[in-house]
Amino acid sequence: MNEQEVLQKIELLEKKIDAVYESAEKTRKYFLAVIIISIVAFVLPLIGLIFAIPSFLSSYNSLTGL
């Protein structure tokens, strides 16, 4: 192998590494978005329950006469 072939292979490897890096960054951003959406989908109903349960218990207690 001469020097020119080695340089071409190095350039090709650099291009492939850049492509892998871009793909990894896209995947990382996708997973981050999925995690954030999952947390929001879990936390928002919990916050709603904090307000709904006392209201429900108040209505229930008024119906039972306790």
C-alpha positions in Angstrom: 0.0 0.0 0.0 1.3 3.4 -0.9 0.8 6.6 1.0 -2.0 7.8 -1.3 -4.1 4.7 -0.6 -3.6 5.0 3.1 -4.8 8.6 3.0 -7.9 7.7 1.0 -8.8 4.9 3.5 -8.3 7.4 6.4 -10.6 9.9 4.7 -13.2 7.1 4.1 -13.0 6.1 7.8 -13.4 9.7 8.9 -16.6 10.0 6.8 -17.9 6.8 8.3 -17.1 7.9 11.8 -18.9 11.2 11.2 -22.0 9.4 9.9 -22.0 7.1 12.9 -21.7 10.1 15.2 -24.6 11.9 13.5 -26.7 8.7 13.8 -25.8 8.3 17.5 -26.8 11.9 18.2 -30.1 11.5 16.5 -30.8 8.4 18.5 -29.8 10.1 21.7 -32.2 13.0 21.0 -35.0 10.5 20.2 -34.5 8.7 23.5 -34.4 12.0 25.4 -37.7 13.0 23.8 -39.2 9.6 24.7 -38.1 9.9 28.3 -39.4 13.4 28.7 -42.8 12.4 27.1 -43.0 9.4 29.4 -42.3 11.4 32.5 -44.9 14.0 31.5 -47.4 11.3 30.8 -46.8 9.8 34.2 -46.5 13.0 36.3 -49.4 15.0 35.0 -52.0 12.4 35.9 -50.5 12.2 39.4 -50.8 15.9 39.8 -54.4 15.7 38.6 -55.1 13.0 41.2 -53.8 15.2 43.9 -56.7 17.5 43.2 -59.3 15.0 42.2 -59.0 12.6 45.1 -59.9 15.2 47.9 -62.8 16.4 45.7 -64.0 12.8 45.2 -63.7 12.0 49.0 -65.6 15.2 49.9 -68.4 14.3 47.5 -68.4 10.7 48.8 -68.5 11.7 52.4 -71.4 14.1 51.8 -73.4 11.3 50.1 -72.8 8.9 52.9 -73.6 11.4 55.6 -70.3 11.0 57.4 
